[in-house]
């Protein structure tokens, strides 16, 4: 049986010493994960070599569009948003986050009743997550709240 090669979307994440921020994230089309990795490394070296000395590459993740979980997509999006928010006040970050949620809910809902149901669901999930992040009466934060990105946002 002859296998037909098909171009597929890939995202290649190149990691350096820092665990909270990759050196680069490259989206491309390739016939295989190996080809995607090779092409991404070529692009990374061409771009980074011009701007700064090539950093030490610690790990390379190759993700295809089929196997990327919603949690991975959401985490990557969070990392990107957190990076943009660095240096902003917490009030500004919270205001922007609420406006982003409002816009997303409004565009997804057909009418006000659907939008209010979705808003209530999101706030309920957020409240549950917040409760999980605080332990007992001490208000001690768990590891998720003390992540590297969380520390940088609060600095």
Secondary structure, 3 states (H helix, E strand, C coil): CCCCCCCEEEEEEEECCCCCCCCEEEEEEECCHHHHHHHHHHHHHHHHHHHCCCCCCCEEEEEECCCCCHHHHHHHHHHHHHHHHCCCCHHHHHHHHHHHHHHHHHHHCCCHHHHHHHHHHHHHHHHHHHHHHEECCCCEECCCCCCHHHHHHHC
